[in-house]
Amino acid sequence: MKEDKKTEEFYENLKVQLEEYTDWPADYLYKFIVPASNEKIAQIEEIFDGMNAKIKTKDSSKGKYTSISIHIKMESPEKVIEKYKEVGEKVKGVISL
């Protein structure tokens, strides 16, 4: 999947911020929102499987969406961005926060 210019700029800016304000390796918090679906939650859990991640889910008040918080130790800004891209490519309808 080809990234558009805005997406590329977003990841470039994120990388600069992570390099500037964080000493690596570091704990990182990913937040995602997906349409309420056990399949989508499982897809995200699988992406972080074997990485000793702490994953919490919370359903929205009307039950249409699920927020997923993932606490994990990451090695570098590049690795953080790789995971964002992997989730975006593999999980349809995901919103990364």
QUIHUBEL-V362977 format. One record per residue. PSI is psi as a letter, one per 20 degrees, with the letter a starting at -180 (none if undefined). D_FIRST is the distance of its C-alpha to the first C-alpha in Angstrom with 2 decimals. Layout:
PSI&D_FIRST  PSI&D_FIRST
This chain:
p&0.00  p&3.81  q&6.42  r&9.47  g&12.84  g&14.28  g&11.80  g&12.38  g&16.05  g&16.22  h&15.19  g&17.54  g&20.28  g&19.89  g&20.24  g&23.33  g&24.86  h&24.43  h&25.98  h&28.75  j&29.87  p&29.34  p&30.96  q&28.75  q&28.57  q&28.76  q&28.50  q&25.47  o&24.99  q&21.67  p&21.94  q&19.73  p&20.66  q&19.68  p&21.41  o&24.39  p&23.42  h&24.58  g&21.55  h&19.12  g&21.59  h&21.81  g&18.06  g&18.25  h&21.57  h&20.25  h&17.63  j&20.72  p&23.13  j&25.61  j&25.09  k&28.24  q&26.48  o&28.60  p&26.79  q&28.42  q&27.54  p&29.29  q&29.27  r&29.60  h&33.09  i&32.34  j&30.23  h&27.12  q&24.93  p&24.96  q&24.54  p&23.67  p&25.05  o&24.40  p&26.86  q&26.02  p&27.12  q&24.35  h&25.03  r&23.31  h&21.14  g&18.39  h&18.64  g&18.60  h&15.35  g&13.77  g&14.91  g&13.69  g&10.06  g&10.78  g&12.46  h&9.90  h&7.35  h&10.51  o&12.81  p&12.54  j&14.71  q&15.15  p&16.55  p&16.79  none&20.15
